[in-house]
Amino acid sequence: MSLSQVDVEEVRSPEPLAVDTAQFLRIYVVANPKSGQNSRAREPIEAALEVFGDEAKLYRWAPDEEVSKAVDRAIADGAELIVAAGGDGTVMAVAQAMLGKNVPMAVLPLGTFNFFARGLRLSEDATEAARQILKGDTRQIRVGTVEGQVFLNNASLGIYPKILKAREAIYARWGRHRLVAYWSVIRTFLKFQKPMKVEFRTEDLHDTRSTPLIFVARSAYQLDFFGLRGVRAITDDKFAVLIAKGKTRGELFRLAWRLVTRQVQEGRDYDVLRCREFTVSLLDKRRALLAFDGEKARMNAPFEFRMHPEPLTIVIPEESEEA
């Protein structure tokens, strides 16, 4: 199903910048230090560096330093293009460091799900993705923030951050596989007790609700992937805020099954708010686990979701105008 089929109105493509990535000589790849510890990550990075050419370099940030320091080092060394090598969490961290910089960014997908890279229509084969980057165009996109933290795909509170917490323990025992990730969903649902009580505000709405999940989306691809509404909000530089309606374990399992089979329905299973600003307060607690692009942190409420004022310049494949 194409993106334009999800919402009736046409999805618009931004105009390209006057940048030819094929002319970049200094392409610097920024990678998580852990990605070099196994061949699953090391070999794809080496393959991509070979495609990028002799001028390409690899930068890793130390375990005790911020990603921004590796990005700043690469730019100071003359980088003309920064390539984030990793999964959605690594890409998110590099993107936060790249905002406000006069250097474009590209993505080499090496994660489990790679939703951001797949939304750009990048191949999950490192060699092919590197070739796409060399031939790609640049676009300026808007990214979301929550309490100063950038996110590219989504941010959420409620049961999904708990799924991510359970996933970490399962990954540590069984490895990082998509099937293992799905088991973390079942495990978390079985422990579900009650929904959150929240109060939220948008530019023109104030309401209270009991819900197991608030999902703030900035990825049209991810919405389309699960058959969810809200793509037009993304193309209009807004958030698509999905508020789930399940309040019991049984309702959560039914909702999960409808997601897998693409039978979810707006109104029955969830509501959608389309907004540029979204603030949510918790009525039954002060702190909550917040998730953003696969990462998580415990923060104090209220949570304020905003568009970052500066655009992110990103490389997309030349054949992917709909991205």
N, C-alpha and C positions, 0 to 999 in steps of 0.2 A: 504494500500500500504506500503510495507517495504521500509526502507531507501535505500537499494541497488537498488530499482527500480527507484529512483529519478534521480540518476546519474549512468551511465553505470558501472563505475568501482566500485570494491568492497569496502565497508566500513570496515575499519580496527578497531579492538578492541585492546586497549593498554594492556600490560601485567599487571597482578595484583601484588600488593606489598605483601610482606610476613607479612601480618597482619591479625589476626583472630579477628573480631569484637565481636565474641561471648565471648571472654576472657575479654572484657572491663568490669571493675567493676564500675568505676566512669564515668558515662555518665551524662554530664551536659547540660541541655537545656537552650538556650539563646532565649528570646522572647521579643518582643516589649511591652512596658508597657501598651499600649492601648489594647493588646490582652487579658488581664485579666478582662476587663470591661464588657464583655458579655459572655453568655454561649456558643455562637457559637465558641469562641476560647478557653475559660476556660476549658470546658468539654473535648475537644480532647487532650489538653495538659495534663490534669490529667489522662486521659486514657493511654496516651503514657508513662507517668512517672511510672504508675503501671506496664506496660510491662517491662520497663527498670530495675525495681527492686528497692530495698531499698536504694542502694547507689546513685541513681539518684537524682539530684538537679535541681532547676529552678532558673535561673538568669534573671532579667529584668534590662535594663538600664534606668536611670532616664531621664525624658523628656529633661533636659538641659545638658546631657552628651553624649559623643560619644559612639557608639556601641562597639568600641574597648576596652573601659574601662571595660565593662561587660565581654567581652571575656578574657581580661587579668586577671581579678579577678578569673574567672573560671579556667584558666590554672594555675594560682598561687596556687589555692586551690587543685590542683592535678587532673584536668580533663584529662581523657584518650581519650575522644571523645566529641566533641562539636556538639550539634544538634541545627540547626537554625530552630526555630518554627515560621512560618509566610508565607507570600506571597513572590513573586519574589523580591520585594523591600527589605524586611527584610533579605532574603537569600543573596542578593547582598551585603548588608552592613556587614553581618557577614563574608562573604567570603573575603571582602577586609581586615578585621581585622585578618583573619586566614592565609593570605599569609605570607610565611616565618616561620610559626610556625611548630613545630615538632609534632603536634597533628592533627589527621584527623577530618574531618567535615562531618556531615550528615544533611539531610533535612527532617523536618516534615511539609508537605504542609498544610497551613491553609489559603491561599489567594483565590482570585477570579479566576485566570487563572492557576497559578502554572505551568508555562511552563517549568521551569528548573526541577522541581521535576517530572513532567510527562515525560520529556526527559530522566530522569534516570529510568523510568518505575516504579516509586514509586506509591503505592496506595494513593488515596486521602482520604481514611479512616485512621484516626490517629492510631488506634489500629493495623491495618494491616501494615501500614507503619513502625511503631515501630518494629514489628516482622521482617519485611524485613531488617531493619537496623541491628538488632541483628545477622541475618544470612548472612549479606552482605559481599562483598569484597571491598577493597579500590583500587582506581585508581588515577593516577596523571593526571590532565587536565590543559590545558592552558586557561587563561582568557584574555579578551580584556580590554584595558584601553582607555579612552579619556580624555586628560588633567588631568591625574592622577586619574580619577574616574574609578573604576573597573566596568565591566558589564559582565554578564554571558550569557544572551540571545541575546540582541541587544542594539544598540544605534542608534539614528536617529535625523535628523533635518528636518524641513519643516512642513508638515501638521499633522504628527502623534503627535509630542509634543503638538500641539494645541488641538488635540483630547483629550489628557490626561488632559489638563487644563480644557476643557469643562466637562470632566468626573467627575472631583472633585466636581464641582458645582452640577451636577446631583446626584452624590452619596450622597452629604450632604442633599439633599431633599428627595430622593427616596430609599436610601440604596445601598449597594454594591451587585449588581446582574449583571450577564453577559448580560441579555437583556437590562438593563439600560445602560451598557457600549456601546452596539451597537447603542443606540440612540444618544450617544455623537458623533459618526462618522457622522451620517446624519446631525446633528446640525452644526458640523464644516464645512462640505462640502458646506452647504447652504451659509456660510459666506465667502467662498473662493473667493479671488480676483485675484491673479496672482501668477505664479510660482517664485521660487528663481532663481537668476542668480549666478552661482557658478563656481569656478575654482578648479580643483582637480588634485592631483598627487598620483601615486603609484610608486612602484619600477621601472617600465618601461613604464609609461604612464603619459602624461600631456594633459589635455583637459579642455574645458569650456562647460557649459550646462545650459539650463533653465529646471528646474524640480520642482515639488511640494513636492518631498520627496526623501531623501537619507537615506537608511536603511542599517546599518552595522550589519550583523548577525554573531553570534557565536553559534547558536543553530541549530543543524541538525534537531531536532524534530520540531521546530517551522517552519522551511522551508518546511518540509514534510507535516506538518499540513495544510499549505495553498497551497500546490502543487507548491512550488517555487523551482527553480534550485539553486544549490550551495552547496549541501551536501558534495561533494568531497572536496571542499575547507575547510570545517570545519574539516574533518578527516585528512587533510594535515596541520593542525594547521595554517590555514589562515582565513581571513575574507571573507565572501561572501557579497559584497557591491552591493545592489540593487538600481538602479537609475530609478525612475518612469518616465513615459513619458506623463502622463496626464497633460494638460495645462488649461483645462476649467472645470467648475463644472460638465458638462455632461460627460466628459471623466473620471473624478474622480468617479462618480457614476457607470459608466460602469466597471471601474477597480475594484471597491469594489464588485460589483455583480460577476465578474469573480473570485475574491478571494473566495467568499462564495461558489460558484459552482465549484471551482477548475478548471477553464477554462483559467487561466492566461497563457500567453505565453511569453517566453523570446524573445526579439526582437520586438514584437508588443507592449507589455504593459510595459516592463522594460528591462534594460540592467543589466548584472551581471559582476562585476569585482572581480577577485580572487587574493587577495594580503595579505601580512603580514603587510604592512604599507600603510596608507591612510591619506592624508592631504587635507582638503577642506577649501577654502577661499570664503567669500561672496563678490560679486561684487557690490551689491546695499545697503549694510548695514554693520555695524561693529559688532553688537551683534545679537544673535539669541537664541531662546529657544531650548535647547538640552534635549533629553529624553534618559534615560538608565534604562532598566528593570522596566519600569512603573513609575520611578521617573523622575523629571525634574529640570533643572536649567538654568538660563539665563547666557550665557558666551560670552566672546569676541572671535571673529574669529582671525586667522585660528584655525581649530580644527584638532588635530593630534591623529589618532587612531593607537595604537600599541599593540603588545602582551606583557603581563606582563612577566618580565624575570624569575619570580619564579613560579613553578607549585602550583596548589591547590590540596591537597589530599582529595578526596571525597569518601563516601561510596555509593555503588550501590547494588541493590538486586542481589543475586547470580544467578538468572535466567535471568538476563538482560544483556547478553554479548553485544548485539547490541547497548546498550545505549552509 
